Amino acid sequence: MIVPVRCFTCGAVIGDKWYTFAERVKKGENPGKVLDDLGVKRYCCRRMFLSHVELIDNILKYEVATIEEE
């Protein structure tokens, strides 16, 4: 969905690094090297980046149906 602002396990701030990470990996860089360069050392924080699935674009295609009362 949307990358969390903080790591679920240790509470470190990681949200500010997501766009830099995503852009560099999209350009073909090694994700592990990018995380090292960004200063993400803990494995709990690294898994937040490596296991994240960007679904927001898929979800925005749909709209919520409302039931109108008569």
C-alpha positions as CSV (number, residue, x, y, z in Angstrom):
1,M,0.0,0.0,0.0
2,I,1.8,3.1,1.2
3,V,5.2,2.8,2.8
4,P,5.1,3.3,6.5
5,V,6.7,6.4,8.1
6,R,8.3,4.2,10.8
7,C,9.7,0.7,11.0
8,F,7.1,-1.6,12.6
9,T,9.7,-3.3,14.8
10,C,12.2,-0.7,16.0
11,G,10.3,2.6,15.3
12,A,13.1,4.2,13.2
13,V,12.0,6.8,10.7
14,I,12.2,5.2,7.2
15,G,9.4,6.9,5.2
16,D,11.7,9.7,4.0
17,K,14.0,7.3,2.3
18,W,11.4,5.4,0.2
19,Y,11.3,7.5,-2.9
20,T,15.1,7.7,-3.2
21,F,15.3,3.9,-2.7
22,A,12.6,3.2,-5.3
23,E,14.1,5.5,-7.9
24,R,17.6,4.1,-7.6
25,V,16.4,0.5,-7.7
26,K,14.2,1.2,-10.7
27,K,17.3,2.5,-12.4
28,G,19.0,-0.9,-11.9
29,E,21.1,-0.5,-8.7
30,N,21.5,-3.3,-6.2
31,P,18.8,-2.8,-3.5
32,G,21.2,-3.9,-0.7
33,K,23.8,-1.3,-1.8
34,V,21.2,1.4,-2.0
35,L,20.0,0.6,1.6
36,D,23.6,0.8,2.8
37,D,24.1,4.1,1.1
38,L,20.9,5.5,2.7
39,G,22.1,4.4,6.1
40,V,19.5,1.7,6.7
41,K,21.4,-0.9,8.7
42,R,18.9,-2.8,10.8
43,Y,17.5,-5.9,9.1
44,C,14.0,-5.0,10.4
45,C,14.1,-1.7,8.6
46,R,15.6,-3.3,5.5
47,R,12.7,-5.8,5.3
48,M,10.3,-2.8,5.3
49,F,11.8,-1.7,2.0
50,L,12.5,-5.0,0.4
51,S,9.1,-6.5,1.1
52,H,7.0,-3.5,0.3
53,V,4.5,-3.9,-2.5
54,E,3.2,-0.7,-4.2
55,L,-0.5,-1.2,-4.6
56,I,-1.9,2.3,-4.3
57,D,-2.0,2.8,-8.1
58,N,-4.1,-0.4,-8.5
59,I,-6.5,0.5,-5.7
60,L,-7.1,4.0,-7.0
61,K,-8.7,2.6,-10.2
62,Y,-11.8,1.6,-8.2
63,E,-14.4,3.7,-6.6
64,V,-16.5,3.0,-3.6
65,A,-20.2,2.3,-4.4
66,T,-22.6,4.0,-2.0
67,I,-26.1,2.8,-1.2
68,E,-28.6,5.6,-1.4
69,E,-31.4,5.5,1.0
70,E,-34.9,5.9,-0.3
